[in-house]
Amino acid sequence: MVTRRGLLGSTIAAGLAAPALAQAPIRWNIGFVNATGSSYVETLRPSAGRIAQATGGRLTIELYDTLVAGPEQPAAVRDGRLDGSFAVSPWLSAEAPYINFGHLPGLITDVARYQRMLDPLLRDEMAKVWRDRYRSVQLATGVFEDQCIISRAPLRTVADFAGKKVRVHNTEAGALMQKIGAAPTPVPFGEIVPALQRGIVDLVMTSVGTAGGFGFHNVTRDFSTWRIGTIVPWSLVVNAQVWGRLPEALKPVVQAEFRKIEDEHFANHAPFSAAAIQRLVASGMNHYVAPEAELAKMFAPANVEAVFENWYQRCERAGNDGRALVRRIQAL
């Protein structure tokens, strides 16, 4: 039996003329991953009610985290098994690595800069992947809050990573970890806390909000900031045929409301991250920020160039020119 969790769409009748309200409502079933505590969940949580209100109840959204497993959601949207997904970009590491440019070490290290680059370049590049490979329309995009590493023991130097088993959330971070002597170890998302507690892994990469939401403070006392995988994007995408069936009068309304949601999400990134870090510290965890000298070792050319080259090759196999995209990002 399919289980639905509490993020269900509501129908709120307001804002449109009576003849419009008489038309049959449209419902979208949208998938997501329940990354408790993250800015991702906090952003999508109110979206159903906001879209219902903006459209006068003509479009309702129901959010499901169990209909389709997270990594399978992009394909489910493409095939019409889901109407849409708040899809997390690391899910595409295997078949669409091009969209994971934000994971490349040292390329984009600041969320505000990333947002400024969306409309000149990055939004369209992501939208092309969703359109061409997944038959989907991208309606909004965002990023997870600041990334951190939860560890069983303090991480003070690059040398401390050597020999450690690490659960990463993207291929690029995995390639970097291999270069510095760590061992990427696969663990399902829902099992990351017990995996760390039992020593199945020594390190877990995640966002600071998720770290608090999942209760890592109950199993360890150390987390650190190393600027690895700084930009972890997500995108709201809807099946192109589903989007095409939406009345033309509603499309700009839906697009405008999701852009407002996106803008508010980015405006809240820094305060959300800061508050999440403060909560982890208040819970008894020790926060270590890697100094510039250690970051220089981590992101030494010998380490970084290998990660980029691996990404370039995977992009080429998927039919994308990763080198050209990096040059365009650097030019901005």
N, C-alpha and C positions, 0 to 999 in steps of 0.2 A: 504494500500500500504506500502510495506517495505521501510523504510528510511535508507539510507546509509550515514554515515558521512564521513568526509574527509580523513580518514586513509585508502586509497586504495592502493593495490599493484601495482607496476610498473614492466614493462618488460624491462630489460636492457641486451642487447646481448653483452657479452664479456667473454673471458676466456676459452671457449671450442672450440674444433675443428669444422670445417664446417659440417661434417657428423652428429655430435651430435645436432647442431642447426637445422638440417632438421627435427628432430623428433618433434612430436606434443607436445606443452607445456602442463604442468600439472598445474592446479590451485587448491589451497586450500582455502576454506572459513573458516576463523578463527574468533571466537568471543572474545570479551573483554568487560570490563566495563569502561566507560569513566570517570575515576577518574582524572578529570582535575587538572593539576599542580603536579601530583605525579611522582615519579621516575619510577613507573610501566609504565605509559603512555609514558614517555620520553624514556624508554628503548624499548618498542614495536613499537613506531612510525617509526623508520627507518628500522625495521627488514625486511619489505617486499622488499624494494629496495636492501638491503644487500644480501638477499637470491637470488633474481633475478640475481644480478650481479655475485654472487659466482657460480651459476649454469648455467651461460650463457643464462639466459632466459628460461631454461627448466622447472623451477618451479617458479610460481608466487603465491603470497599470497594476498588475499583481506581480510581486517580487517573490521568487522562489530560490532557495539555496540547495534544494535536494532533488529537483526534477532531473537535472543533468549535472554530473560532476564538473567542477570548474574547468579543468583543462579541455574537456570535451565540448564546452559551450560554444566556442567559435564555429566548430563544424556543425553543431546542432542548429545554430542560427542560419548558416549557409544552406542546410538541408531542409529548413522549415520546421524542425522539431521544437524549436523555441522561436518566439517572435523577436526576441532580442536578448542582449546580455550586457551587463556591466563587466566587460571582459578585461582581464588583467594581462598586460603585455607579455610577461614571462611565459605565459601559456603558449606563446607563438614561437618560442626559441627554436624549435625543431623545423617547422615548416614555413615560418615567415620571420626569420631573424632580423630582417631589415627594419622592422618596427621597434627593435630593442636598442636603438642607437643610444638611448639614455643610460644604458648600463656600461658603456665603454668608458674605461677609467680615464679620468682627466678631461674628457671631451666637453661635457656640460656638468658643471659642479654646483650650480646655483639654480634653485627652482624659479626665482624671479626672472632670471635670464632665460630659462627654458620657456616660461610663459610669454616673454616678449618675442621669442622666436617662433611661436606657434603660427601666427597668421602670415608672416612673410614666407614661411617655409614648411614647418614641421606638421602642421595640421593637414595640409594637402597631401604630404607624403604618406602619412598614416592613413588618410581617407582612401588613397589609391589602393593600398594593400587590402583594406576592408572591402572595397568595391570589387576589385579584380579577383581576389582569392576567396573571399567569403560571401560575395553577393550581398553585401550589407552597406547600409548608410550610417556614417558616424555622426551622431548628434551632439556629443560632448566628450571632453577628455579631461583628465586630471592626473594627479600623482599621489602616491602614498606619502605620508609624512616622513620626517627624517629617518634614515636607516641607521641601524646599530647592530652590534654583534653581542649576543648574550653568551657568556662563557662560564665554564665550570671553574676556571682559574683566571686570574688577571692576565690581560694581554697588554703588555707595555712596549714591546718591540716587535719588529717584523720577525725576528728569530723565534718569538714565542709561538708563531703559527706552525712552525715546522713539526710534522708528525701528527698534527691534530686532525681529527675527523670533523668535517664542517658540513652543515646542512646549508646549502646556498639556495637562492630562489631564482637564479638565472644562470644561463650558460656562460656568460661573460665573466661573472664573478667566480664561477667554477674554474675557468681557465686561468684566472689570476691566482687563485688559491693553489692550483697545481704548480704554477711557476715558483711560488715561494715555499713549496714543500708540504703544504697541507693536502688532505685527502677529501675531496668532495664526496659526500655520502648521502644517497637519496633517502628521504623520510617523508611520508605523506604529511600534508599541511596540518591536518588535525591531530597528528601524533608528535609534534615537535617538542612539546613540553616533557612528556614522559621519556622521549628519546634522550633529551639532555639529562634528565634526572637519573636515568639508568646507565648513562655512559655510552649509549649507542653512538652518540655524537658528543664532541667536546665543545663545539661552537654552533650557534644558530644565528643566521642573518635574518633579520626581520625589521619591521618598522617599530618606532618607539611606542606608538599607540597600541599596536598589536601585542607588543611585549607586555604591556600593562593589562590589556584585555584578556590575554591568555594566562596571566598569573605567573609569569616567570620568576617574580620575586619570591615565590614560595619554594623554589627549588635551587636558586643560586643567588649570589650577591653581586655579581660583576657584569656590567655592560659597558661598551666602549663605542666611540665614534671614529671611523677610519675612512670615511668618504668613499666607500666602495659601493657601486651601484646607486649613486646619489639619486638618480631620476628613475623611479619605478612607475611607469604610466599605467593608466587604465582608460578604457574608452567605452562609452555607451554606444552600442551599435544595434541597428534594427534591420531585419531581413528586408531586402530591397522591394520585394513584392508586397510585404506587409506595409512598408512605407508608401508604396505606390497606391494602395487601396485607401489610404487616409484622404479624406476630402481636401481639395486644394485650399479651401479657406482655413483649414486647421493647421496646415503645414507650417506657415510662418509663425503661428501662435506657439506651436510646440517648439520650434527652433529657438524662438526668442526666449522662452521660459528656461529651456535647458542652457542657453548661453548665460542667463542670469545665475543659474545654479552653478555653472562652471566658474564664473567670475567670483562669486562668493567663496567658492571652494579655494581658489588660489589666494584670495585675500586673507583667508583664515589659516593658510599653511603654516606660517611662522609662529603665530600664537598657539596654534594647536600643538605643534611639535614641542615648543617650549613648555607648555603645560604638561604634556605627556612625560617629558624628561623629569620635570619637577615631581610628578607623582611617583615615578620609579625611585627617585632619590628618597622621597618621603617614606616610601615603603621599606627602606633599609638597604637599597642597592647602591653600589659605588659606581659612579660615572667617570670614565677615563676618556679624555679627548687626546687622540694621538698628536704629538707635536710635529712641527713641520719637518724636522730632521728625519723622523721615522716615516712620515708620508713620502718624503723624497726617495727613501729606500723602497717603499712599497711600490711607488709608481716610477721606478727607474725604467729607462727605455728598454732594457732587456726583458723586463716583465710586461710592460704595456704593449710593446710592438707585437709580441706573440699573441696577445689577446685580440688586438685589432686584426692581425693577419688571419686568425681563426675565424673571426666574424666576417671578414671580407670573403673568404672562401665559401662559407655557408650561405652568404647572401648571393654569391654568384651561382651556386647550385640551385638556389630558389628563383633565379632569374632577375635579381636586382643588382644594381651597381652601388655597393656600399662605399667604395672609395670616393665616388662622385658626391655622395651625400655628405660624407665627412668633410670634404673640401668645401662644400656649400655651407655647412654649419660653421666651419672655421672662418670662412669669409664674413659671416655675420658678426 
